[in-house]
């Protein structure tokens, strides 16, 4: 009987000790995971990224795209975003709609890298001259997580080579993400 108590007591002591260790490790893991998730959400220095493409005298896509740091995005498509070819009758049709998606993580990283490479805060506020009247205008509006913002208006979409690459990236996002129509 005495021997059974010793064996049972040793068993409980060892397993209780393992339980404490497991409980400690599990708590530590949960805290690390919680903080790593929060730091990933706060990592983006951009609180809102907005790109708007205006009309021209042709079939230039007309849309506005807003992207948040959690990668959720809204696309407000007016005309010429999904149609093939040009038709003046396109303007008689209703707007194409409002769409939403979550930007693929890899694409969001590429976008933020493009913006980082632009050094957005140092860009001019306006690019292009209006001596040609049929070019589209792009608007890049960035709100930074530090509370500042930058607005860039680019008539003709030729401000800088890097800006042109960013515009193309936004155009491509319309076609390489899974957009869900909400309106």
N, C-alpha and C positions, 0 to 999 in steps of 0.2 A: 504494500500500500504506500509506504514511504517512497519507494522507488518510483511508483506511478506519479506521485505528486512532483517529484524532482523532474522527471521527464516532461510531464505536462507543463510545469512552470517554466522550464527551459524553452519548450516549444512556444509558449505564449510570449516570453521575453524576446526571443529572437524574431518572431513574426510581428510583434508589436513594434519592435525597433525598426524592422523593415517597412512596416506600415508608416511610421513616422517619417522615415527617409523618403518613401514614395510620396507621401503627402507634401513634404517640403519641396521635393523636386517638381511635382505637379504644379504647386503654387508658383514656384519660380518660373517654370515654363509658361504658365498662364500670364504672368506679369510681363515677361519678355515679349510674348506674342501680342499682348494688348498695346504695349508701347511701340512695337515695331509697326503695327497697323496704324496707329495715330501718326507716327512720324512719316509714314508713306503718304498719308492724306495731306499732311502739312508741307510736304517736300516741294510741291509746285509753287513757284514764285508768281504764278499767274492765277488770279482769282476768277477772271473771265477773259476769254479770247473770242473776239467777234470779228467776222469778216463779212463784208457786204460788197456784192458786185452789182453795179448799176447798168442801166440800159445804154445801148448805142443805136445807130440807125440801121442795124442789121439784126442778126440772131444771137447776140451776146446773151449768155445766161444771166438772168436777173434773180438774185437770191440773197439771203442773209443767213449766216451760220453762226451759232453761239455755242461755245464749248466751255464746260466747267471743269474744275480741277479733278472732280470724281469721274471725268471722261463722259458724262452725260452731255448730249448735244441736241440742239434743235435746229432744223433746217426749214426756213420759210422760203419756199420755192414759188417764184412768180411765173416766169415764162422762160422757155428754151432750155430747161435743165435736163429734160429727159426725152425731148423730141428729136428726131433726126431730120435734118434739112431745115430750110427756112420757108416760112409762109407768113405773109402779112396778116393772115387770118388768125394767127396764133394769139395776137393781142385781143381778138374778139372772144377768145375762150376765157373761162374763169381761171384764176390763179391755180397753179398746180397743187398747192396745198402746204400744210405744215407737217413735218415729219420729225420723229425723234429716234435716237439710237444711243448706244454706249460705244464710243470710239474704241477700237481695239487698242489694247495697252501699247503694243509695239508702235502703232501709228501715232498715238498720243506722245510717246517718247520722241519719235521723229519730229513731230510738230514742235515740241518744246525745244528740241535741239536746233531746229531751223530758226525759231524765234531768238534763242540765245545767241546764235551766230549773227543775227541781224543787229544785235545790241539795240533793241527796240527803243530804249529811252533816249538814244542819241540820234534817231532818225529825224529827218525834217518833218514838219507838220503837213507840208504840201509838196507834191511833185507834179510835173507836167505843166504844159502851157495850153491854153484853150484856143489857140489860133487854128486848130482843126476841130470842127464841131461834131464829128460823128464817132468819137472814141468813148469807150466805157470808162467809168470812174470806179475805182476800188477804195473801200474804206477799211482800214485795219484799226480796231479799237481794242486796246489791251488795258485791263485793270489788274494791277499788281497786288499781291497779298500784303504789301507794305502800305496800301492805301493810295498810292499814286496811280496815275493812268497816262496813257499815250494814245493819241488819235492821229492817224496818218491818212490823208486824202491823196490819191494818186490818179490823176487824170491821164488816161492812156495806158495805165498799168505797166509803166516802164521806169519807175522810180530808181531802183537799183537792180542789179542782177540777182541779188539775194532776195529782194522783195518779189521779183518776178517768179522765183522758185517757190516762194511761200504761197503766192497766189495759185500757182499750178497745183500745189499740194492740197489747198482747200478745194479746188475744182475736182481733184481726184477723189477726195473724201466723199463727194456726192455719189460716186460710183463704186467705191470699194468697201463701203460699210453696209450693214443691213438696216436700212431706214424703215421705220413703221409709220404709216400715215395716221395722223391723229385728227386732222381736220381737212 
